[in-house]
């Protein structure tokens, strides 16, 4: 029986990151993957869907520009776009595989082994791997479980991945559907609504049980996203409950009941069910291995499970299901096993991005969360029309919103940016949150000009009362307020 210092089950983002960090410690590592390397972070997930989004965004922008010059827009070819997306996924998979191969001729030679097969624990240290060449059994001092997640399915909906689909099937369809309903108005559902409506080939319906999409986000952010969706023809079913969805004559028929008691029936070509994801831990260990579970996944203490030598990272845990979080957890688990982490695993400064129209990036608390926690805060908002880079791009839709504590320290609580280059604008603030710092460090930074991040500096200067642009003069474009117990008060200067 081969023995390893560490066996990592699952070669998605978190598992791959864990294996590579273990190599840094000069440990003998076995990385096992059941399907394809990269997991949902590549295939039918982050990379593939964001490639679709990039092409959709460019197509929409290009067609909009052509129409402004009264020029005919070109026909969009689904197969060509699909090939481009598949090419992006293949490129990243090839990079990961080539990287592992080249490690064998470097100073890390002999440390990493990669196997394709279905792995499961026999006990705390022994793992059985069923592959193309039969069944193998290995021993591990430590085990990291990184088997990811899959789309949640609803038993009353006949999902066949051809007409009624999840995110695993939506990118494998043959052509743009002429109409499609999306069940679920969270991040993934709204991203796919943005993608398909952006190409201008599909009438998109979006079912939302509340009065607005993205219920966890601030109202001013959601208002911009909803406005753009509806301008692109998206029909948002607000305050609605799905009664029935079925396949009739090769199409989807669904019935909704609204809060006012009305019922309505719709018929579309395809449906996408986007109601969250569930962790993959079925048949991964026997009952004799006492790994504790809860409703959301494996319970862990900074990646360590209830079994001391077994760790869990990524979507299989009850923590935040994001690629960057999974990679962070994978590295942290290895450092906890073979070293001593320099800091605790915290999630307060995790940067996120929603690929919508326009993109939305965030870190830390938003206003909704600050109110729920009862935290008095100051909030400053700056419209993109005040930022030179946005003006130069001829696209000033969006704003920057920065929240700080309502005291002299003005420590950063969080930030939201909606608009072009949103994702590139938040990292400095994420660093300051992790350092528990105030805003002074940002006030006097010399940012490149013109850039979107100059808007963050102007927000900070507004909070300090020394901004170039004064909110009392540019009302509607700038604002600076305090909020205590839900009561707002404008700061005038």
Order of alpha helices (4+ residues) and beta strands (2+ residues): beta-alpha-beta-alpha-alpha-beta-beta-beta-beta-beta-beta-beta-alpha-beta-alpha-beta-beta-beta-beta-beta-beta-beta-beta-beta-alpha-beta-beta-alpha-beta-alpha-beta-beta-alpha-alpha-alpha-beta-beta
